[in-house]
Amino acid sequence: MKYLVFVLIGLVSLTGCSNEPFVKSTEETHLLLATTSSMSGVLPDLVEAFEEENPYININVDYGPSGELAQQIQQGAPVDLFISGNQEWMDMLADQSMITQDSRTNFATNQLVLAETAGEDSDVSSFEELRQSSFDKIILGQPETSPVGTYAKQALQAADAWDGLSHSFFYAKDVSQVVTFIESGKVDAGFVYYSDIIESDRLEMLFPVDSELHDPIEFPVAVTTYSTNHADSEKFIDFLQSETAKEIFDEHGFNR
């Protein structure tokens, strides 16, 4: 009987006077998100909106080419979430059991376009006209590691323009670097996403690339098996599919 009294006293002291003895934890957590560079325009707004709804979760972001980021995760980088610019690099991690398969989600799409420096007003509106143009510097992402470069190469090959234009190609590590080269006027044109056109007043679209010429431009996200906080990581994935996120994606030139 004495033991039961002590137990009851202990329970009262733990719950105090609260009517809610099981209060949701508000301890700060930190998530590391490794993401394709093509998300650099939209992700800050997404993270800000998510953290407003979840003030105890902080997200730190590492941008880079999808291939390089996937390889870093493969080597043990302590990443919680990975966003890839294509399915290939996510597939690689899935094959090696480095992501939790049930968390993998496609949450956005985009459009490949050929762009030039704003104000140049070049008369190029198709791959046929591109082949006949006087452009001698065309930049694209490195196809081996940068999804925007992979899509561009697929489209150029499908349009029978790869071999004829290959002497004009320059390669950048990711889409952010492609954008920088075009904005600065150091190249005649380059392949970027439609969202990059929306983000920059120094880019001008020459023509959108037919989506039938390349793999679908989809952005998958997944929780890595290295993550020590799967619950909050999956909460962010749920947010990416919310109406709030959809509005942000629309503003930045992405589709859902």
N, C-alpha and C positions, 0 to 999 in steps of 0.2 A: 504493500500500500504506500509506504514511504517513497518507493522508487517511482510509482505512478505520479505522485505529487510533484516530484522533481521534473519529470518529463513534461507535465502540464505547465509548470512554471517556465520551463525552457521554451516551450512553444509560444507562450504569451510574450516573452521577451523578444523572440525573433520577429513576431508579427507586429508588436507594439500596438498602437491604437488604429492602425490602418485597416480600412475595410477591404483592401486588395492585398492579401498577403503575398501573392505571386506577381510582382511588378516586372514589366518588361525591362530587360537590361538596356542601359543607355551608355555602356562602356564604349569608348571610341575604338573603332577598328579601321585598319588601313588595308586597302586592296591595291595591288599592282596590276595595271592593265597594259598589255603590250599590243599595239595596234598598228595596222597599215597606215602609212603616211597620208593616204587619201582621206582619212578621217580627221585630219588636223583642223579643218575648218569648222566642222559640225560638232566634234566631240566636246570641246570646252563648254558649249551651251548645254549639251546633254548631261555632262557631269554636274554642272551647276544646278540644273533643274532636279537631278536625282538627289544631290546632297541637300537641297532645300527640303525635299520630302523625307530624307533619311539623314538627319544632322549628325548622327553618331557614326556614319560610314564616310571615310575619306578615300577618294580614289586618286592614285598617282598614275600618270600616263607616260608610257615610253613609246615614241613613234619611230618607225623605221620600215624598210622593205619587208614585206611579209616573209620572204624566204630567209632573210637574216634573222628575224625574230623567231621564226619556227626552229631554226637551227640552234639558237640560244636556249630555247626551251628544251630542245632535245639534249642539250649539254647540261641541263639542270638549273637554269635560271629560275629564281623563286617567283614565278609569275602566277597570279591568281586567274586572270582572264586573258584570252587571246582573241583578237579580231583579225581575220585574214582578208586580204583583198580578192582572194579566189578560193575555190574548193581544194585545189591541189595541195597547198601547204597544211590545211586542216586535215586533209586525208592522210598526209604523211604522219602527223602526230597521232591521229586516230589509229593508224596501223600499228603504231608502237605503244599503244595504250597510254599516251601522255595527256589525253583529255578524257573527261567523263562523257561518254557517248550520249547519255540521255540529256545532257545540258546543251548539246550542239544545236544551234538555231540560226537560220537565215533571217536577218532582220531588215535588210535594205538592199536596193539595187541602184544601178547608175547607168550612164550612157557614155560610150567612148566617142570623142570628137577630135577632129584635127583643128588646131588653133594657131593663131599667129599673134604678133604684137598688135595691140589695139592701135588703130589709125593707119595701118599699112594698106588696107583695102585691096588685097590681092584677089584676083579673079580666078579662084580655084574652088570648085564646088563638088568635085567627085574624084575618085581615084584615077580615072582616065585623064582628067585635067591636071592632076598632080603629077602624073607621069610625063606630061607634056610641058610642065612648068619649068621655070628657070631656077627653082629652088635647089641650092646645093648644100644646105645644112638643115636637116630634118632630125629632130631629137625625139627619142623614145626611151622609156625605162628599160633597164637591162632585163631582157626576157627571162633569164635564168632565175632571177630573184624578185623582180618587180612585176606584180600582176598587170599593171597598166601596160608594161612592155610586152608581156605575154599576149594580152588581148590584141595589141597593135600588130604584133608579128603574125598572129593568126589571121587577122583581117587583111593585112597586106598580101599574105600568101594566097588567101582565098580569092582576092581580087587580081591575082597575077601581077602584082606590083612589087613584090619583095625583091626579086632579082634585078629588075630594072632600076630600082632606086637605092639599092644597098650601098652604093658608093657615096650616097649623100647622108647616110645615117650616122648620128652621134648618140652615145648612150649615157644615161644618167642612172644614179643608184635607185631613185624612186620618183614618184610623181611630183613631189614637192620640188625636187631639183629640176625636173622638166619644166615646171611652171616658172621657176626662177630664170632659167635660160631664155624662155620665150619672152617673159616680161622685160628682160634687159635688152632684148633685140639682138642677142648674140647668135640666134639661129633664125631661119626663115619661118619655120613652123614646127609643131610637135604634137604628139598624141597625149591628150589629157582626158579627164572626165568632165561631163557637163557641170558637175558641182564646182569644178575649178573655175569655169567661166563665170558662174554666179558669184563666187567669192572674190574675183579679181577684176578691177576696172582697167587693168593693163593687158587683159587677154581678150581676143575676139575670135569667135568660132567661124571657121571656114566652112565646115560641113560636118553633120553628124554621121557616124559610121553605122552602116546597116548592121543591126544586131545579129542577123543571120550569118554574118561573116566570122563570128568568134563565139567562144563559150559565153554562156550567160554571166553577166557581171553581177555576182551575188556576194554579199558580205556575211560570212558565217562567224559566230562567236561561240566560245565554249569555255567551261571551267577546266583548268588544268588539274592533273592528278597531284601536282605539287601544292595546290592551294590548301591553306590551313583554315580557310573560312568559306566553305562551299555554300552555306546558307545565304550570306550577304552577296556572294558572287552571283548566285542564281537570282537574287533579288534585282540586281542590276540588269541581268538578261531579261527578266520580266518587264522592267521599266523600258527597255529598248523597243518593246512591242506595244507600249501603251499609246493612248491618244496624244498625250503630252509630247512624247518622243516623235510621233508621226508629224505633228505640226512643225517641230524643229527640223526634221528631215526635209519636209516640203520647202521650208524657207531657204535651205542650203542647197537645193537642187538634187536631192536624193529622192528615190521612190521607195514605197513600201509594198 
